Amino acid sequence: MHHLPANRRPTRRGLLAGIAGLVVSSHALAQEANPIDAFQRGPGVREWQQKFDSGASTRVADMKADAPLLSPDTVAAIEQTLPRMQDLVARGGWPRVEAPTSLKVGSRSEVVRILRDRLAMAGDMPADAVRMGNSDTFDSYVDAAVRRFQIRHGLRADGVVDQTVMDVMNVPADVRLRQLETNLVRIRAMSGFLGDRYIFLNIPAAELEMVEGGRVVERHNAVVGKNDRQTPVLTSKVQEINFHPYWHVPVSIIRKDLIPKMQTEPDYLAKNHIRIFDGHNQEIPAESIDWNGAQAMQYQFRQDPGGDNAMSTVKVTFPNSYDVYMHDTPFKDLFGDSNRFYSSGCMRIQNIRGLVTWLLRDTPGWTPQAVDDALNNGARLDAKLKVTVPVYTNYMTAWVTREGIVNFRDDIYNRDGVGMLVAQD
């Protein structure tokens, strides 16, 4: 859940999975979010909105259709795309885009000519715009095409071709082809009937879909597990909503995070409203524990509800062997980051009020106003769903929409076996 220090954070250029065929088949044991990142993470990237030059190209809204990712339409769209990708690979793929500095609107460079060709080959720029005007000038047509490329790859759509964007553009076409083929198998296996209503969270995209009647009614950004504390692939059913819950600190976080923190900041637990209990549910004072030994591992740590709570206002509960769940977070700024892999396995959901209201819709007494009241009053409250809702998490790094828009995401957990990039700046 915490950011790595600047000199240790993985970068796109520094984390190429160099051996094709390497597949990580085991899931790291997922654990819950960690309040320590309030101290350790640097300033987050604030939430942003994507803006296109009017009329220049496909708008963001047009690229977010209501067809679910897990559907026969997606399978058919990938199958239709594969021959074109195979032909592109056979012809040598796309050119590399390499510039010593970032490119943006107003830039003039011979690299812009190559950039136009690269964008046209992937369908981000209309063919008739490639040579329009001064082809070495980064104009509004190039800007709109770059933004479209960024959206398709889960990047912030600011129209700037920096080193991160160039690294993604320079992933070879044959690697992208194999990525599509790998994910076709995954999506085909889940393209049957999943329920009248269900939730799907795509881990590499860090995005949640709420699906009803075969269409997506809402999408929410999510924060999911970092590479060493991965969000698991699972199938379950949402059974309960917990308002203003306690956070029971997992053993791994006690060992890896809380004990080291207490060795340097003896008042850390008190500042974060985390209390210690023994096996008889008796509270233990922090000063009575030897934090330099293993004594602390004998106890349970529980964070009180409130503004500092790692789950913030609400938790979405579904049974699973990984002890993970969905929840709110006090760190809203992380939802605006392109690289949303910060948690210890659980899934933080942006605008979780909409998800909770939708889940409780068929439960008597839980009107939207009742949900608002429960979120705002600060009181502990549990609501059992009258009708449980299926929830699925899975690992899809490539897919094609019904409209033919090809999407790719980083193979953050290195499961594609195609030598993919595995992290972002």
N, C-alpha and C positions, 0 to 999 in steps of 0.2 A: 504494500500500500504506500510506502514512502518513496519519495524521489531518491535516486542515487546522487551522491555528490557530483558536481559538474565534471570532475576529472575521472569519474568511474562510470558515467552513464553510457549505455551502449549507443552506438551511432550506426546509421545505415551503412556507411562505408566500412566501419570496423567490424560488422557482424554478418559477413557473408557466410552462409553455411556451405563450406567448400566441397563437401563430399556428396555427390548425388547418390540417392538411394538410401540416405540415412533417414530412418523413420523413428520418431520417438513414440513408443507404443504405450508406455506406462504414464499414468497421470500422477503428478505430484499431489500429495495429500493436501487438499484445500483447507484453508483456515479462514478466520474472519478478519475483518478490517481492524486496523491498528491505530489508535489515537496518537501514537508517537510521531506520525508523519506531520502533525501540526507543528512540531518542532524541527523536523529534519528536512521537509521539502521547501524548496525555494518558491519565489513568486510564481503562481500558476498563470497559464495562458487564459486570458479572460474569454468569456463566451463571445462568439462572433456571429455575424450574419453574412451569408454569401450574397454578393451583388454582381449582376452582369450588366454590361453596356446594353442598353435597351435595344432589342431587336437584333443583336449581333450574333446570337447563337442560341442553343438550347438553354432554357431557363432551368434553375435548380428544381423547381416544382415539377417540371416535365420529366426529370430524371428520377423522381420518387413516385413511381406508379403504385397503384393499390394492390397489385398482384403479390401474394406472399412469395418469399424466397423459396420456401419448401412447397413446390407445386409442380404439376405436370407441365405447366407453361414454361417454367424455368428449365426443366429438362429438355423440352423441345427447342427452346432458344439456344441452349448450349450446343445441342446436336446440329443445329443449323449454322452455328458459328464455327464449329470445328473445321469444316472443309476450307473456309476462307483463311483461317489461321494456318492450316497445313500448307495452303498455297503460298501464303506470305513467307512462311519458313523456308519452303522449297526455293523461293526466289531470293533468299539471303537475309530475310528479316528486315528490320528497320535500321536506320543509321544511328550512330551514337551522337549524342548532343553533349558537347564539352565546351565550356566557356570559363575563363579565369575569374569572372565576376558574375553576379546575378544579372539576369535579364528581366526587364519589365517594360511597361509602356514608355515609348520614347527612345529605347535603346536602339542603336544601329550597329550591326555586326554581321559578318558573313555567317556566323553561327545561326542567326535568325533564319536564313534560307534553309539550313538543315533542320531547324526546329519546325518550320512550316511543313516540310516533307514528313517529318516524324509524326506530327499531329494529324496530317491528312491520312497517313497509312493506317492509323488507329481509328479513323472516323471522327476525330474531334474537330477537324477543320474541313469545311466543304472544299471539294477539289477546285472549284472555280475561284476560291479565295486565296489559294496557295501563292499565285503569282500576281495577285491584285496589288496595284500601287507599287511602292518601292519594296521589293521582296526582302531586302536586308533590314527593314524597319519593323520594329515591334509595335504594331498598330492595334486598333481595337479588335480586329478580327483575330489576331494572334492572342490577344488578352483573353477574349471570350473562349477560344479553343483551349488555352492553358487552364482556365478555370474549370472547364468541362473535364479535362484530363485529371485535374486535382480531385474533383468530386468522385470520379470513377475509382480513384485509388485511395479514397479515405483521407485525403490531405486537406489542409485549410485552403479554401478557394480564394486566394488573394491575388492570383494572376502573376505572381513573381516566380521566375524560374531560378531558384537557388540550388545549392548543391544537393539538397534532399530531393528536389524534383528531378534534377538531372540523373541522380542515382536510380530513381524509380523508372525514368524513361529508358535508362540504359540496361535494364534487365532484358536479356535477349528474348527474342520472340519465341524461340524453341522452348525456353523455360516457361514462358507464359502458356504455351500450348500444353505442355505437360501438366501445368497447374490446372488448367481447365479440364483436362482428361481425368485427373485425380478427383477433382471435386464433382464431376458429373456422377461418378460412382456414389459418392456420399449423398448427393442431393437426390439421386434416383431412389436410393434406399429409403428416403423419408418423404417421398412425393405422394404417398397415399393419403387416405383420410386420417386426419390428426385430431378431429373433433369439430363440433359446431363453433366452439370458441376455444382458442388456445393462445398461449404465449410462446414465442420462439426467440431465444437469445443467441445470436451468432457471435461467437467468442472473438475471432480475429477482427471482425468489424466493430466490436464493442457496441452493438446496437440491438435493441429489443423491438420485436414486432408484436402488436396485439391484433389477432386475426379473428374475424367473425364472418360467418357466411361465405367463406372463401376469399375474403378481401382484407387487406390491412386497414384497420380503422385508425391506428396511431402508431408512430414510431418514436422511440426514445433512445437517446444516447445513453450509454452505460459505461461504467468503469469496471474492468474485470481483472483477473489475477495476473500478476507479473510472472515472468518465466519460471522462477524458482518456487512459486506458490500458485499453481495454475488453477483456473476455473475448470471444473470437470465437465465432461459430456455426460448428460443424464436425461432421464425421463421421469416425471413425477406429476403430482397434482397439487395445486394450491388449495390448502385446506383452511388457513387461518391468517388473519391480519392482526398484528400486535402493534398497538399504538403506544408510543413512548416506552419502549421496552428497556429492560436491563440488558447490558452487554456482558456476557460471560466470556472472559478472556480465554482463548484456546491455550493449551499447554505449550504449543510451539512458540506462540508470541510471548508467553511468560518467560520461556527460556531464552529466546533470541532477542527480545526487545525490552521487556519490563525489568528483568533482573539487571542487565547492563545499565539501564537508565537509572535505576535506584542506586547503583554504585557511585554515580557521579552527581545525581540530583535527589537527595533524600526526601525532598518534599514533592517529588513528581506525582506520586499516587494521589496525594491530597489535592494537588492543583487540578488533577483531572477527574476527581470525584470517583476514584477507584478504591473499593474497600476489599479487605481480605477476610476470608472465612475458613474455619477448619471443617473437619468432617461432620461435626455436630451443629453446623450452621452458627457457630459462635464467632463473632467478629474478633480479629486479631490485630493489635496495633502494629503498624509498620516498623516502628522502632524496636520491636522485640525480635525481629528477624535478622539473622546473619545473612546479608545480601552477597557475601563473598563465597558462600557455600551453596549446597543443594537444598537447604532447608525450605526455601520459598516454594519449591516444587511440590511440597506436601499440601499446599493450600489452594483454595479457589479464589479467583479475583473477579470482582463484579463491579461494573461501572454503572452508576446511578443514571436514571433518565435525566434528560436536560440538554441544554445547548451544546455541551461538550461531548455528549454521547456519540460514540463512533457510528451508531445507526441513526442518529438524529431523531426524527419524529416517528418513524414507522418501519416495520419489518414485515415482509411477505414470506410466509412459512410454507414449506412443502417438504415432505419426508424424503430423505436421501441419506446414503451411507457416508457422504462426504462432510456432513454437518455444514452445508452452505445454504444461503438464502439470499433474497433480494432485499435491499433496504435503501433508505434515504441516506444522506451524508451532509455533514456541515460544510464540506469543501466543494461548493458548487462550481468553482472556477475550473475544476478538472474536466468538466463536461465539454468545455470549449477547446480542449487539447486534441490534436490529431492522434496522439499516442496515449490511449487511455488504458494502460496496463500497469496499474498501481496497487491493486488490492491484494489481500492475502488469500483470495479464492472466491469470496462472496462477490455479489454483483450489486453495485450501487446504480440506481436508476434516476435519470434526470426527470423532473416534473412527475414525481412518483404519485402525486395526488390523482392524476388522471388514470393511472394504472389501478390504484386502490379503489377509486370510485367505480371503475368498470368491473373489477372483480367482485365487488359487493353489490352490484346492481340488482341481483335477484334475491338478495338476502333481506327479509322484512326489517323495516326500520332504518335501513342504511341508505338514505337519500344523499344526494351530493352535499346538502347542507349538514347532514349528520356527520359525514366524513370530514367536512371543514371544521366542524365543532370539535371533533375528536383530535384532529391534527393540531388545533390551536389552543386547547385548554390545558395541555400538559399532563393530563391524568393517565395513569396506566389503564389500558382497556384492551380486551381481546375480542375479536369478532370472528366467529366461525362461519365460513361460507355455506349457504344452504345448498348450493350446487358447486361442487369442486370444478376447477378449471385446469386442464392439462398444461404442463409447462415442459418445454424441451430446451436443452442447450446443445449446441453442436459446433463443429469446427469447419466452416466454409470460407476458404480464402479466394474463391473465384466463382462467379456466377454471371448469367446473362439475363437481363430483364425481358419481359414479353415484347418490349419495344426494340430489342436488339442492342441495348446498351451493355457493354461488357465491363464488369467490375472486378477489381483485384484488391486484395489486402495482403499485408505482410504475413508471412508464415511465422508468426511470433513464437510459437512453441516448436517450430521445426518438425512438423509432422507431414509435410507434403512430399519429402524425399526428392526434391528437385533442385537443391542447392539455392534456395530462395534467400533473399534478404530477410532478416529476422527482427529488425528494430528500426526505429526512427530517431532522428535528432529531436 
